[in-house]
Amino acid sequence: MKQKRKQTQWLLIFIGIVFITIMLVLPLATVLVYALRQGWNAFYGAINDDYTKMALSLTLKTTIVVVMINTLFGIFASWAVTKYRFRIKHILTTLIDIPFSISPIIAGLVFILVFGRIGWAYPFLEKFDISIVFATPGVHIVTIFVTFPFVFRELVPIMTAQGSDEESAAALMGAGWIRIFRKITFPHIKWGLLYGMILCTARALGEFGAVSVVSGHLRGKTVTLPLHVEILFNEFKITSAFAVSSILVIIAVIILIMRNIVEYRVKKEER
Amino acid sequence: MAKSILFFKKKKGNIIPGFGLSMGITITMLSLIVLIPLFSIIITLSDTTLEDFWQIISDEQTIAAYKVSLTCAGIAAAVNFIFGILLAWILTRYQFPMKRFVDGLIELPFALPTAVAGISLTTLYSDKGWIGSIFSKWDIKISYTKTGITIAMIFIGIPFVVRSIQPVLEKLDLQYEEAAEVMGASRFCIFRRIVLPEILPAALAGFGLAFARSIGEYGSVVFIAGNIPYETQITPLIIMNKLEQFNYSAATSIALVMLIFAFIILFSINLLQSLISRIANG
């Protein structure tokens, strides 16, 4: 009996490991092996390319802008939703969650419909000579859209669990909201906040579909790192494409490790 | 107007300051980033007559694309449903070497940029790739076929089911299983009668999320799909093609259909979930 159970146990573990290996480990290994297929020099050449550097800098800038804005939004929105009682709370939460369930292509499309040549905001933008679609602001805005709920979603459960008694007490004693947030709320949510920011960073770095709709693929201008990978791959520069991908893979692995550490802290905090 | 302000008004008895400010920022940003842009779909479609709309969304090639998207996403979500339960089970109940590594790896599809996943899967399953070359000996092609699309969709859906079930399994009290075992129930019977009903709602939620995500997914699927009309063209690709032809009304119409699909999926999963929990609670 015991023997048989051990057997099923190892059989299940074996199936699980095989599935993980084929579906996750092999794709990851493919990136690294193909990146180094033609030696270090080819790898270094692909990474040291000017277009790669420009794409990397656009990606990093976009990520910083997006994470800052969405963190700010996430803090205010989760504060508003959890610290007060009002009627449409449920609807508000659902609306904030919308970007999560929308195809990235549709996310890009709606901004074309607003700011593009046929968009209703286009005459206004033209007057002031602002271009958003097929320019960097467009890349920023769609990335903000697709990562909009990330920080909010992480903060709401933590703030709900914490309740608002401490804040009420502080308010009774005359503290302003900045002080209440800094001294009471922030210490409770800091790990959750960091966790949300990490998730937001991961998605912002790698967003492809939405950005590819609004970017216009102008090399050196509106091409982010993932778009650069696409261009190289479609030009059959396979080694270069994988070399550039390996930058993103390394960042992804670092994010995964950080995520695990922070997740562990969040769980510890909740106990 | 007065009524709409009343909706946002907080109920009395709360003294924490900052309501106006935080609510103001929330509503403003939500409107600017999400609501107004999404509303543009309706504004754009208001120029299109119903007949034109119907013609666009029921075009033969577009319908073929819906079918490809829905079947591949459905199969992928089903595969993830089974393997998700298995993975969550071994990760919560068993001890084995490198368990923490495997657990962390589950999140990879969330962290890895979709374009990287896309080119990597395409290469891996192409005729020259590690896995593709094995299958090509039997003349089976994976990249640029529906099988390839399904595999890419399995890849992006892995975390959803596993991560929905894991917390439920961790909290599950072991005493019922032990009691059943003492009374002589087989392991499979225990799983089917005791564990499965507990994790089924969470697993279905994961299934729904994976399904909805797979239908909308672009980056990791587009490379392996290969964009062959009627064969491997997925719905987001049709929208992308229409956009490249500057056919905005067509792109928007098909986008609306996709939004409706996503809505129906999430709604029916919610319904199914509440049905199951109602049955489970008597």
Contacts between the chains, C-beta under 8 A, distances in Angstrom:
chain1	res1	chain2	res2	distance
A	5	B	187	6.5
A	8	B	187	6.8
A	9	B	94	5.7
A	12	B	86	6.2
A	12	B	89	6.9
A	12	B	90	5.4
A	12	B	94	7.4
A	13	B	90	5.1
A	13	B	94	5.9
A	13	B	96	5.1
A	15	B	86	6.4
A	16	B	83	7.6
A	16	B	86	5.6
A	16	B	87	5.2
A	16	B	90	4.8
A	16	B	91	8.0
A	16	B	102	7.6
A	17	B	102	7.1
A	19	B	83	5.2
A	19	B	86	7.7
A	19	B	87	7.2
A	20	B	87	7.4
A	20	B	102	5.8
A	20	B	105	6.2
A	20	B	106	7.8
A	22	B	131	7.2
A	23	B	151	7.9
A	23	B	154	6.4
A	23	B	155	5.8
A	23	B	158	6.4
A	24	B	105	5.4
A	24	B	106	7.8
A	24	B	108	5.2
A	24	B	109	7.6
A	24	B	155	7.6
A	24	B	158	7.1
A	25	B	105	7.3
A	26	B	124	5.9
A	26	B	130	6.5
A	26	B	131	6.9
A	27	B	117	6.3
A	27	B	120	4.3
A	27	B	121	5.6
A	27	B	124	5.8
A	27	B	155	7.0
A	28	B	108	6.9
A	28	B	112	7.6
A	28	B	120	7.5
A	30	B	120	4.7
A	30	B	123	5.7
A	30	B	124	4.8
A	30	B	129	7.2
A	30	B	130	7.1
A	31	B	116	6.3
A	31	B	120	5.0
A	34	B	123	6.3
A	72	B	25	7.9
A	73	B	25	7.2
A	73	B	26	7.2
A	73	B	29	5.1
A	76	B	21	7.7
A	76	B	22	4.6
A	76	B	25	4.4
A	76	B	26	5.5
A	77	B	22	7.5
A	77	B	25	7.7
A	77	B	26	4.2
A	77	B	29	7.7
A	77	B	30	7.6
A	79	B	18	7.1
A	79	B	22	4.8
A	80	B	19	7.1
A	80	B	22	4.0
A	80	B	23	4.7
A	80	B	25	8.0
A	80	B	26	4.9
A	81	B	26	7.7
A	83	B	14	7.8
A	83	B	16	5.2
A	83	B	18	7.9
A	83	B	19	8.0
A	83	B	22	7.9
A	84	B	10	4.5
A	84	B	11	7.9
A	84	B	14	5.4
A	84	B	16	6.9
A	84	B	19	5.3
A	84	B	23	7.7
A	85	B	10	6.3
A	85	B	11	4.7
A	85	B	14	6.4
A	86	B	7	7.7
A	86	B	8	6.1
A	86	B	9	6.5
A	86	B	10	4.8
A	86	B	11	6.4
A	86	B	23	7.9
A	87	B	7	5.5
A	87	B	8	7.8
A	87	B	9	8.0
A	87	B	11	8.0
A	88	B	7	5.3
A	88	B	8	7.0
A	92	B	26	7.4
A	92	B	30	7.6
A	95	B	30	6.1
A	95	B	34	6.7
A	95	B	35	6.8
A	96	B	26	7.9
A	96	B	30	6.1
A	96	B	34	7.4
A	98	B	34	5.7
A	98	B	38	7.0
A	99	B	34	6.1
A	101	B	212	5.9
A	101	B	216	7.9
A	101	B	262	5.6
A	101	B	266	6.4
A	102	B	216	6.8
A	102	B	259	7.1
A	102	B	262	7.3
A	103	B	215	7.2
A	103	B	216	2.9
A	103	B	217	7.4
A	103	B	218	6.8
A	103	B	236	5.5
A	103	B	255	7.8
A	103	B	258	5.9
A	103	B	262	7.5
A	104	B	216	6.9
A	104	B	217	7.9
A	104	B	218	5.4
A	104	B	219	7.2
A	104	B	236	7.8
A	105	B	216	7.3
A	105	B	218	5.2
A	105	B	236	4.2
A	105	B	239	5.1
A	105	B	240	6.0
A	105	B	255	7.5
A	106	B	216	7.2
A	106	B	239	7.2
A	106	B	255	4.6
A	106	B	258	6.4
A	106	B	259	6.6
A	109	B	239	6.5
A	109	B	243	6.7
A	109	B	251	5.9
A	109	B	252	6.7
A	109	B	255	5.5
A	110	B	37	4.1
A	110	B	38	5.7
A	110	B	40	5.5
A	110	B	41	6.2
A	111	B	37	5.8
A	112	B	243	7.0
A	112	B	248	7.1
A	113	B	37	7.3
A	113	B	40	3.9
A	113	B	41	6.7
A	113	B	43	7.4
A	113	B	44	5.1
A	113	B	248	6.9
A	113	B	252	6.6
A	114	B	36	7.1
A	114	B	37	5.2
A	114	B	40	5.1
A	116	B	248	7.6
A	118	B	44	7.7
A	118	B	248	5.4
A	119	B	40	7.2
A	120	B	40	7.0
A	120	B	43	6.3
A	141	B	33	7.4
A	144	B	33	5.8
A	145	B	33	5.7
A	145	B	34	6.8
A	145	B	37	7.1
A	148	B	33	5.9
A	148	B	34	6.3
A	164	B	14	7.7
A	164	B	16	6.2
A	167	B	16	4.8
A	168	B	14	7.4
A	168	B	15	5.8
A	168	B	16	5.9
A	171	B	15	4.7
A	171	B	16	4.9
A	171	B	17	6.0
A	172	B	15	6.2
A	176	B	17	6.2
A	177	B	16	7.1
A	177	B	17	4.4
A	177	B	18	3.2
A	177	B	21	7.3
A	177	B	22	8.0
A	180	B	16	6.9
A	180	B	17	7.4
A	180	B	18	7.7
A	181	B	18	7.7
A	199	B	110	7.5
A	202	B	110	6.5
A	202	B	111	4.8
A	203	B	110	7.7
A	205	B	113	6.5
A	206	B	111	7.8
A	206	B	112	6.9
A	206	B	113	2.7
A	206	B	114	6.2
A	206	B	115	7.3
A	206	B	116	7.3
A	206	B	219	7.9
A	207	B	113	7.7
A	208	B	113	6.4
A	208	B	114	4.9
A	208	B	115	4.4
A	208	B	118	7.9
A	208	B	218	6.8
A	208	B	219	3.6
A	209	B	114	7.1
A	209	B	217	7.8
A	209	B	218	3.4
A	209	B	219	5.3
A	209	B	236	6.9
A	212	B	218	7.8
A	212	B	240	7.9
A	213	B	240	7.1
A	213	B	243	6.4
A	225	B	113	7.6
A	226	B	113	4.8
A	226	B	114	7.4
A	226	B	115	4.0
A	226	B	116	7.1
A	226	B	219	7.1
A	227	B	115	7.5
A	229	B	113	7.8
A	229	B	115	5.0
A	229	B	116	6.3
A	229	B	119	6.4
A	230	B	115	5.4
A	230	B	119	7.8
A	230	B	223	7.9
A	233	B	119	4.8
A	233	B	223	6.9
A	238	B	123	7.1
A	241	B	119	5.8
A	242	B	119	7.2
A	242	B	120	7.7
A	242	B	123	7.8
A	245	B	113	7.9
A	245	B	115	7.8
A	245	B	116	4.3
A	245	B	119	6.6
A	245	B	120	7.1
A	248	B	112	7.5
A	248	B	113	4.9
A	248	B	116	5.2
A	249	B	112	6.8
A	249	B	116	6.3
A	252	B	108	7.3
A	252	B	111	4.2
A	252	B	112	4.8
A	252	B	113	7.0
A	252	B	116	7.8
A	253	B	111	7.7
A	255	B	111	5.0
A	256	B	104	5.7
A	256	B	105	7.9
A	256	B	107	5.8
A	256	B	108	6.7
A	256	B	111	5.0
A	257	B	104	7.4
A	259	B	107	6.6
A	259	B	111	7.3
A	260	B	100	7.9
A	260	B	104	5.1
